[in-house]
Amino acid sequence: MLSILGPSQPEPPVFEQFRPHRRTTLRFDDVVVAVEGHQQPSRENVESILALGRELAEGEPLHLLVHCLAGVSRSTAAAAILMAQANPGREAQVFDELFELRPRAWPNSRMIGHADALLGCGGAMTAALQRYYLDAAGRFRGLADAIRAIKHRAHEVPQV
């Protein structure tokens, strides 16, 4: 399990009911630019996600639960990062697959930017995310409006 929680968010009590499992927990806020009082996703956070991906690739096939508070931004960015790591050169297809898994996703662009650099994608992952945003904004106006209403994330929403 990959848990992405806010810096002061408590562990979800429901996890105590799960069978023994391996869990990686990262703590940062869902912001994409510096916002006073909030912790941005760092390059080190994305390096931790990629390290988990390398560990998973070496072992037996298994199921991975990736979650955050709302299941829209940080967890979907982490899932896209793991899929891109496992499928080099297929950045556009990663977001198509993400859409199939989580249609109302709005991956955190800061996390994707870090992954683009760390994976050596040369901007391909960021460009694929921008195309994804354009498509998602057209399909889900309510989601695009909700993201646009977040002052520090409004720039992520393309005009459709």
Residue frames as qw, qx, qy, qz and C-alpha x, y, z in Angstrom:
[[0.000, 0.891, 0.453, 0.000, 0.00, 0.00, 0.00],
 [0.369, 0.178, -0.019, 0.912, 1.18, 3.51, -0.79],
 [0.185, -0.822, -0.507, 0.182, -0.44, 6.04, 1.54],
 [0.297, 0.316, 0.025, 0.901, -0.10, 9.71, 0.74],
 [0.328, -0.756, -0.542, 0.165, -1.31, 11.76, 3.66],
 [0.033, 0.902, -0.044, 0.428, -1.14, 15.39, 4.70],
 [0.323, 0.450, -0.604, 0.573, 1.63, 16.31, 7.16],
 [0.250, -0.201, 0.621, -0.715, -0.77, 16.31, 10.13],
 [0.768, -0.038, -0.285, -0.573, -3.39, 13.86, 8.83],
 [0.583, -0.356, 0.685, -0.253, -3.81, 10.84, 11.12],
 [0.035, 0.124, -0.952, -0.279, -3.45, 7.30, 9.84],
 [0.645, -0.137, -0.298, -0.690, -6.87, 6.10, 8.67],
 [0.536, -0.299, 0.669, -0.419, -8.21, 3.78, 11.42],
 [0.907, 0.251, 0.021, -0.337, -9.61, 1.37, 8.83],
 [0.529, 0.571, -0.625, 0.053, -6.07, 0.18, 8.07],
 [0.302, -0.391, 0.768, -0.407, -5.97, -1.49, 11.48],
 [0.817, 0.130, 0.390, -0.405, -8.61, -3.89, 10.13],
 [0.680, 0.574, -0.413, -0.192, -6.46, -4.98, 7.14],
 [0.971, -0.104, -0.027, 0.212, -4.48, -8.19, 7.18],
 [0.506, -0.610, 0.280, 0.542, -0.75, -7.63, 7.73],
 [0.629, 0.703, 0.225, 0.244, 0.57, -5.70, 4.78],
 [0.542, -0.125, 0.062, 0.828, 3.48, -3.59, 3.68],
 [0.111, 0.930, 0.349, 0.040, 2.77, 0.11, 3.65],
 [0.455, 0.077, 0.016, 0.887, 4.83, 3.06, 2.51],
 [0.069, -0.881, -0.442, 0.151, 3.54, 6.37, 3.88],
 [0.379, 0.223, 0.085, 0.894, 4.50, 9.75, 2.43],
 [0.131, -0.774, -0.499, 0.366, 3.34, 13.02, 3.95],
 [0.172, -0.112, 0.194, 0.959, 2.84, 16.22, 1.96],
 [0.370, 0.546, 0.391, -0.642, -0.01, 18.50, 0.91],
 [0.537, 0.491, 0.611, 0.312, -1.80, 18.57, -2.43],
 [0.084, 0.905, -0.028, -0.417, -0.22, 21.79, -3.69],
 [0.803, 0.415, 0.218, 0.368, 1.68, 22.45, -6.89],
 [0.302, 0.676, -0.156, 0.654, 3.32, 25.78, -6.00],
 [0.301, -0.008, -0.604, 0.738, 4.58, 27.27, -2.77],
 [0.428, -0.659, -0.349, -0.510, 1.62, 27.98, -0.49],
 [0.073, -0.497, 0.564, -0.655, 2.28, 29.33, 2.99],
 [0.602, -0.244, 0.540, -0.536, 1.69, 26.71, 5.64],
 [0.944, 0.217, 0.107, -0.222, 1.65, 23.81, 3.15],
 [0.463, -0.466, 0.689, 0.308, 4.29, 21.25, 2.31],
 [0.618, 0.550, -0.322, -0.460, 4.79, 20.74, -1.42],
 [0.981, 0.051, 0.166, 0.088, 5.51, 17.33, -2.92],
 [0.178, -0.805, 0.489, 0.286, 9.29, 17.18, -3.19],
 [0.559, 0.523, -0.621, -0.169, 11.70, 15.52, -5.54],
 [0.040, -0.301, 0.902, -0.308, 12.56, 13.21, -2.63],
 [0.649, 0.149, 0.506, -0.548, 8.90, 12.20, -2.28],
 [0.784, 0.492, -0.166, -0.340, 8.82, 11.20, -5.95],
 [0.297, 0.514, -0.801, 0.076, 12.15, 9.39, -5.55],
 [0.379, -0.133, 0.805, -0.437, 10.48, 7.37, -2.77],
 [0.781, 0.353, 0.220, -0.466, 7.60, 6.47, -5.12],
 [0.638, 0.586, -0.474, -0.158, 10.09, 5.38, -7.78],
 [0.010, -0.422, 0.871, -0.250, 12.06, 3.33, -5.24],
 [0.632, 0.077, 0.617, -0.462, 8.84, 1.54, -4.31],
 [0.770, 0.517, -0.085, -0.364, 8.22, 0.89, -8.01],
 [0.381, 0.568, -0.730, 0.005, 11.68, -0.66, -8.40],
 [0.282, -0.226, 0.853, -0.377, 11.09, -2.89, -5.38],
 [0.734, 0.268, 0.397, -0.482, 7.72, -4.00, -6.72],
 [0.667, 0.588, -0.354, -0.290, 9.19, -4.78, -10.15],
 [0.180, 0.490, -0.844, 0.119, 11.74, -7.15, -8.58],
 [0.363, -0.084, 0.819, -0.436, 9.20, -9.23, -6.66],
 [0.177, 0.340, 0.917, 0.108, 6.21, -11.42, -7.30],
 [0.165, -0.402, -0.399, -0.807, 3.23, -9.79, -9.03],
 [0.163, -0.417, -0.736, 0.508, 0.88, -8.31, -6.45],
 [0.023, -0.830, -0.464, -0.310, -1.85, -5.79, -5.93],
 [0.340, -0.042, -0.245, 0.907, -1.00, -2.25, -4.93],
 [0.099, -0.861, -0.499, -0.015, -3.40, 0.18, -3.30],
 [0.331, 0.122, -0.051, 0.934, -2.40, 3.81, -3.78],
 [0.181, -0.800, -0.563, -0.104, -4.49, 6.32, -1.85],
 [0.171, 0.162, -0.223, 0.946, -4.64, 9.90, -0.66],
 [0.208, 0.244, 0.546, -0.774, -7.38, 11.89, 1.03],
 [0.570, 0.453, 0.129, -0.673, -9.66, 12.45, -1.98],
 [0.687, 0.112, 0.689, 0.203, -8.25, 9.94, -4.49],
 [0.487, 0.841, 0.223, -0.071, -8.06, 12.62, -7.18],
 [0.265, 0.928, -0.256, 0.061, -4.64, 14.24, -7.29],
 [0.210, -0.695, 0.685, -0.059, -1.72, 12.90, -5.25],
 [0.700, -0.080, 0.707, -0.057, -2.64, 9.23, -5.50],
 [0.760, 0.597, 0.254, -0.030, -3.42, 9.45, -9.21],
 [0.251, 0.867, -0.430, 0.002, -0.10, 11.22, -9.83],
 [0.419, -0.495, 0.759, -0.059, 1.67, 8.46, -7.88],
 [0.795, 0.230, 0.556, -0.070, -0.14, 5.78, -9.90],
 [0.610, 0.791, -0.027, -0.025, 0.80, 7.51, -13.17],
 [0.035, -0.803, 0.595, -0.019, 4.42, 7.77, -12.01],
 [0.598, -0.251, 0.760, -0.048, 4.55, 4.05, -11.23],
 [0.779, 0.478, 0.403, -0.049, 2.93, 3.17, -14.57],
 [0.415, 0.878, -0.238, -0.026, 5.37, 5.42, -16.47],
 [0.281, -0.652, 0.704, -0.009, 8.31, 3.86, -14.66],
 [0.678, -0.006, 0.735, -0.032, 7.11, 0.39, -15.65],
 [0.632, 0.580, 0.487, 0.164, 6.41, 1.46, -19.26],
 [0.275, -0.543, 0.211, 0.765, 9.20, 3.77, -20.47],
 [0.056, -0.090, 0.578, 0.809, 8.36, 5.78, -23.56],
 [0.154, -0.472, -0.798, -0.342, 4.61, 5.31, -23.17],
 [0.045, -0.144, -0.417, 0.896, 3.78, 8.49, -21.29],
 [0.440, -0.025, -0.222, -0.870, 0.60, 9.28, -23.29],
 [0.633, -0.167, -0.711, -0.257, -0.73, 5.76, -22.84],
 [0.283, -0.115, -0.728, 0.614, -0.14, 6.02, -19.08],
 [0.235, 0.135, 0.271, -0.924, -2.70, 8.80, -18.84],
 [0.604, -0.018, -0.504, -0.618, -5.14, 6.90, -21.09],
 [0.570, -0.138, -0.801, 0.121, -4.85, 3.95, -18.71],
 [0.092, -0.105, -0.559, 0.818, -5.17, 6.23, -15.70],
 [0.444, 0.000, -0.106, -0.890, -8.41, 7.58, -17.16],
 [0.662, -0.105, -0.671, -0.318, -9.73, 4.02, -17.43],
 [0.484, -0.161, -0.743, 0.433, -8.84, 3.35, -13.79],
 [0.187, -0.575, -0.461, 0.649, -9.92, 6.69, -12.34],
 [0.312, 0.647, 0.483, 0.500, -11.92, 8.85, -14.78],
 [0.141, -0.954, -0.150, -0.220, -12.15, 11.85, -12.47],
 [0.743, -0.318, -0.037, 0.588, -8.43, 12.03, -11.77],
 [0.212, 0.954, -0.066, 0.203, -6.53, 15.33, -11.78],
 [0.857, -0.106, -0.191, 0.466, -2.91, 14.27, -11.14],
 [0.348, -0.869, 0.034, 0.351, -0.72, 16.65, -9.18],
 [0.624, 0.759, -0.080, 0.168, 1.40, 18.44, -11.80],
 [0.148, -0.829, 0.521, -0.140, 4.31, 19.09, -9.43],
 [0.748, -0.256, 0.612, -0.025, 4.68, 15.37, -8.77],
 [0.822, 0.484, 0.281, 0.108, 4.50, 14.62, -12.49],
 [0.301, 0.909, -0.259, 0.123, 7.11, 17.29, -13.21],
 [0.404, -0.650, 0.641, -0.066, 9.51, 15.73, -10.72],
 [0.824, 0.042, 0.565, 0.015, 8.88, 12.27, -12.21],
 [0.665, 0.745, 0.038, 0.037, 9.41, 13.57, -15.75],
 [0.107, 0.852, -0.496, 0.126, 12.88, 14.77, -14.74],
 [0.535, -0.467, 0.691, -0.137, 13.78, 11.72, -12.61],
 [0.824, 0.209, 0.527, -0.009, 12.67, 9.24, -15.28],
 [0.268, -0.345, 0.538, 0.721, 14.46, 11.19, -18.03],
 [0.453, 0.581, 0.676, 0.002, 11.29, 11.68, -20.06],
 [0.305, 0.008, 0.316, 0.898, 12.48, 14.99, -21.52],
 [0.285, 0.169, 0.078, -0.940, 9.13, 16.69, -20.97],
 [0.355, -0.099, -0.789, -0.492, 7.06, 13.89, -22.52],
 [0.259, -0.407, -0.835, 0.265, 5.30, 13.06, -19.27],
 [0.014, 0.447, 0.289, -0.846, 4.46, 16.70, -18.57],
 [0.274, 0.165, -0.456, -0.830, 3.18, 17.15, -22.15],
 [0.337, -0.235, -0.883, -0.227, 1.04, 14.01, -21.82],
 [0.142, -0.461, -0.675, 0.559, -0.39, 15.38, -18.56],
 [0.146, 0.343, -0.021, -0.928, -1.30, 18.65, -20.29],
 [0.370, -0.017, -0.688, -0.624, -3.16, 16.71, -23.01],
 [0.302, -0.339, -0.877, 0.157, -4.86, 14.68, -20.28],
 [0.020, -0.410, -0.426, 0.806, -5.93, 17.88, -18.49],
 [0.276, 0.184, -0.329, -0.884, -7.42, 19.24, -21.71],
 [0.423, -0.155, -0.819, -0.357, -9.40, 16.06, -22.26],
 [0.282, -0.374, -0.784, 0.407, -10.50, 15.83, -18.61],
 [0.068, 0.307, 0.210, -0.926, -11.59, 19.48, -18.57],
 [0.397, 0.059, -0.486, -0.777, -13.82, 18.81, -21.57],
 [0.485, -0.198, -0.838, -0.151, -15.29, 15.62, -20.16],
 [0.482, -0.548, -0.616, 0.296, -15.73, 16.69, -16.56],
 [0.084, 0.689, 0.049, 0.718, -16.51, 20.37, -16.35],
 [0.623, -0.744, -0.102, -0.219, -17.42, 20.08, -12.67],
 [0.847, -0.296, -0.006, 0.443, -14.00, 18.66, -11.83],
 [0.490, 0.379, 0.092, 0.780, -12.27, 21.32, -13.92],
 [0.209, -0.785, -0.125, -0.570, -14.32, 24.00, -12.18],
 [0.765, -0.637, -0.081, 0.051, -13.40, 22.58, -8.77],
 [0.762, -0.074, 0.045, 0.642, -9.68, 22.63, -9.64],
 [0.251, 0.586, 0.163, 0.753, -10.00, 26.12, -11.13],
 [0.434, -0.820, -0.169, -0.333, -11.55, 27.29, -7.84],
 [0.781, -0.478, -0.019, 0.402, -8.37, 26.31, -5.98],
 [0.086, 0.969, -0.126, -0.193, -6.40, 29.52, -6.36],
 [0.253, -0.674, 0.640, 0.268, -2.95, 27.96, -6.56],
 [0.498, 0.020, 0.834, 0.238, -4.06, 25.26, -9.04],
 [0.505, 0.705, 0.279, -0.412, -6.23, 27.29, -11.42],
 [0.179, 0.704, -0.521, -0.448, -3.35, 27.52, -13.90],
 [0.316, -0.137, 0.928, 0.144, -3.55, 23.74, -14.46],
 [0.497, 0.520, 0.663, -0.207, -7.00, 23.98, -16.07],
 [0.209, -0.008, 0.530, 0.822, -6.87, 24.59, -19.83],
 [0.440, 0.376, 0.133, -0.805, -9.57, 26.60, -21.51],
 [0.284, 0.157, 0.906, 0.271, -11.89, 24.33, -23.50]]
